Amino acid sequence: MTGTGPDEPVIEVRGLRKEFVVRVRAGRFRRTKRVVTAVDGIDLTVHRGEMVGYIGPNGAGKSTTLKMLTGVLTPSAGEVRVCGFTPVPQRTRLALRIGVVFGQRSQLWWDLPLRDSFDLLRHIYRVPGAEHAARLRRCRTLLDLDGFLDVPVRQLSLGQRMRGELTAALLHRPEVLFLDEPTIGLDVVSRQAVRSFLAELGRAGDTTLLLTTHDLADIERLCRRLVVIDHGGVVHDGSIEALHTRYGSRRLVVADLDEPLAETPVLAGAPLLRTEADGRRLVFACESATASTVVAGLAQLVALRDIAIVEPDIEDVVTRLYRAPAPVEPG
């Protein structure tokens, strides 16, 4: 099998597991072996053009999963297919179909100008000159590369280098782009440039993206689907909206008043969470009531100076998910 059809998954994982043997101290002069499970029976299917956020706390198995999907690590158990290939035995052929960006590792030549690194990669991936030029031209525009194309990589800022890494990963037109912490350590301007570029890539619909990050703003901006793992297993696979629903996040309605009220208004389905600014600000949580219903109810009861609707924060939801008790195994 040399690839995937238009309706076939580009990533298909069943029962994926990875164990490491580590040595731990068992006395003053003795060490013993212990098996640590980094990834524990993950099932995952990703179709062409999807943009999937893959998140979890430190040590949850995110980077280990990506390394198995790209052929860097051999799974201890399970089945993996990426672009129709089994990653480890077919790693060389798979490399022509995927792009990889790891936030702390570089695929660029440290002492060469960025332009020369791109030219070398064209030859490594055997990309025709005209195709290479067209793709580079697009990346130069979207990522604003022209100001540092002739600068050696070692002299680039972190944000400039990350834009170069993204370009390098995409010049051979991969079917799947794996991104591991692509915005880590970037300044605000560089982070926004990277997010805008990836959003444009997603809108084009011809590249599948699997993104791991601790910056949940990346997920909210880029990904419709969110896969959350913890203790090596999947604890959520669905939309961000479904995550909010499942873990009880709520919209807030913040009402600013001209004067404090002698008696706090009571609204069905929207309990008062707190008062602020010496009683001139009321914060309600939308539970069974919608935000519009809460606003309409307040307008009938009090004189409003200003009103704001605060959307639920995905970071709070994910934190609540991580703190939930782990499932109890039978027996």
N, C-alpha and C positions, 0 to 999 in steps of 0.2 A: 504494500500500500504506500503510495507516494504523496498523499495529501488528503484533504477533506472535500467532500462535495458541498454545494451551496446550502444544503439543509442539515448537514452533519455538524455535531459539536466540534469546535476547534480545541477545546480542552475537555477531557473526560477522565475522571478520577473515581476509582472505586476501592474502598477499604484501604486507603493510603496510610501507611504506617512507617515511622522511622524511629529506631532505637539506637542509642549510643551507649557504649560501655565505658564507664568512668572509674577511675581509681580513687577511693576515699580512705582516709586514715582510719585505722582500726586499732590503734595502739601507738606506743612510742616509736616502734621501729617497723611496724607492719601496716600494709595497705591491703584493702580488699576490693574486689570488683563489684560494681553495682550497675544495673541496667536502668538507663533513664529514657523514658518515652517522650520524644519531642513532638511527634505527630501521631495521633491515635485514631485511626479508622475514618479518615475524612472521605466523604463523597462530594464531588463537585462536578457540575456540568456547565460549561460556558459556551454560548453560541457566537457565531460571527457577528462582529460589530458591537457586542456588549461592552460596557464600561463598568467594571466590578471593583468595588472597594473591598479589600481583604484586610481586616483589622483585628487587633487583639492586644492584650497587655504584653509587656516584655516577657519573653520566654514562652509565649503561647504557641509558637511553631510557625509563625508567618514566613520568616526568611528561610527556614528549613523547607517549607512547602515549595517556595519559589525555586530553591536550588534543586529539588527533585523534579520539578516541572521543566527545568531548563537543562537537566542532564548533569548537573554538577555533583549531586549526591545520588546514590543508589538506594531506592526504598528498601526497607526491611520486609515489607509485605504490601500487597495491593497491586492494582493495575493502573497504569498511567498512559494516556495517549494525548499528544499535543500535535496539532496539525497533521494527524494521521500517523505520527511516528512514536515509537517508544523511546523516551528521551536518552537514556544512558547508552544502549547499544547503537542507536542511530543519532548520536549527538552531533556529528559533523553535518549530516543532512538537515537535521532540525535547525542548526544554527543559521542556515540560509533562509529560514522561514520565520524566525523570531528576532525581536530586538530586546535588549536587556539594559536597564540602567540601575545600578546600585549606587545609592547616595554617597557612599564612602570609598568607592573603587572607580578607577578610570579605565576606559578603553582607548584613550587618546595617548599620543606619544609626547612625553613630558617636555622634551627639548625642541620639538618641532613646532612651527607655527600651526595654528588650528587648520588653516587651509590645506597644509600638507598632510595632516592626519586624515582629513576627509578624502584626499586623493588616494592615499594608501588603502583606505577602507574600500574605495571603489574597486581597486584591483583585487583585494582579498575576496570580496563578494562577487567579483566578475560582473559588475553593473555596467551596461553600455554607457558610453560617454554622454550621449544626449539625455538619457534618463537621469543619470547622476546630476547633470547640470540643472535639469528642470526641478528635481527634488531639492537640491541645494538652494536654488533660487527661492523656492517657496519658504524654506526654513530661514533663509537670510532675512526675508521680509517679516515673517511672523515672529521670529525670535530676536530680530534686530542685531544680527551678527556682524554687519559690515565694519563696525568700528574696531573690532579686534580679531578679524580673520587672519591677519598677518602677525599676530602676537604669539610668541611661544606659550604653550599651555601652562608651563610652570609660572608664568607671570600673570595669568588670568585671575580675576577674583573668583570666589566660589560660585557666585551667581552666573558669571560669564562661562565658567567651566561647565556648569550644569546645563546651560543652553547648548553648549558644544556637545555634551554627552547625549542629549536628546536628539540632536541632529545626526550624530554618528550612528545612533541606534535605528534611525529611520531611513537612512539613505538607500538601503537595499530593499525598501518597501516590504517590511515584515508583515505577516498576517496577524501576529500577536506581539504586543509590547508589554513586557514585564517591568514594572517600576517599583523599586524598593526604596522608600523614603526619598523621593526625588526633590522635595523642597526643604529637607532638613538643613538648618543653618543658614538659609537664604535670607537676604534682606527683603523688605516689603516689596520693593520694585521688582526684584528678580522673581520673587514668589508669584507675583501677579502675572508677570510675563509667561512663566512656565504654565500656570493654570489656564491662562487665556489660550495658549498654544494647544494644550491638551484638550480643552473644550472644543476648539476648532477641529482638531483631529477626530474627536468623537462625533461631531456633527457630520463629517464626511462619511462616516459609517463603514469604511473599508478596513479599519484596524481595530482589532479586539484589544482591550486594555485591562490588565489586572494590576491593581495599585495597592501597595501596602503603605501605610503612613500613620504617624501619631498626630498629624495635623488634620483634625476632623473637618476643618473648613475645606480642605481638598476634596473630601468625600462629598460634602454637601454641594459643592460647585460642580463636580464632574460626574458623579456616579448615581445612577438610578437604583442600582442593586448593591446591597451591602451584605457581605458575608463576615460574621463575627466568630472568631474562634477563641477558645479558652481551654487551658489544660489539654491542648493538642486536639480538641474536637470542635465541631461546628455547633454553636449555640444559637445562631440566627442566620437565616438565609432568605432574604426578601428585600422589600423596599424600605427606605428610611421611614416612610409613613407607617408601615407595619410595625417597625421597631418602636416608634413613639406610642402606637396603640397598645402594643403588647406590654410595655413597661410603664405605662401610665403617665407619660409626659403630658403637660397641659399648656395651652395658651394662657397668657396672663393679660388681663385688662388693667391698665394703670390709669386712674382717674385723678386729675388735678382739680382741686376745688378753690374757690375764692376764700372761703372761710371754713374752719373745722365744723363738723356737725355735732350737735348734742347727742344725736342717736344714730348709730351706724345703720345704713340701709341693708336690708336683707333681700338677697336675690336668689330665686330658686335655681339650683344646679350650678351656683357660682359662689362658693364660700369666700369670705374675706380672709386673705392670707396675712396681711399686715397693714399697718398705717405708717406713714412716713411724713417728714416735713411738718412736725407738730400737728398732725392730724389733717393737713391739707392735701395729702396724697393717700389714696386708697388703692390697694392692689388685690384684685380678685382673680381666682383661678377658674378657668372654664372646665367644668367637669362634665355634667350632662347638658349644660347650656352652651349654645354657640356664642362666639364673641359678639356677633351682631345683636343677639338677644340681650346680652349683658349691657351693651352700650345703650340700646333702646330703653331698657329698664332703668338705668342710671339717669338718663336724660329726663325721664318722667318724675324722678324723685329728688334730684339735686341740681343745683346750678353748676355746670361744668366749665372750668377754664380751659382745660385741654384733656385729650384722651389719647391713649396709645395702646396698641395691641402688640405684645411681645411674643414672638414665635418660640416654641420650645427649643432648647439647646440640645443638639445631638450628643454633645460631650457629657451632659448630665445624664442622659438616657443610657449611654454606654457605661458610664461609671456605675449606675444603678444595676445594670446587667451583670457587670463583673462582680459586684458585691452580693449578688443573689447566691443562695446556697448551691453548691455543686450537687448534681443528681446522685441519689443513693443507689448503689449497685445492689441487685438482688442477692440474697444469700448471706 
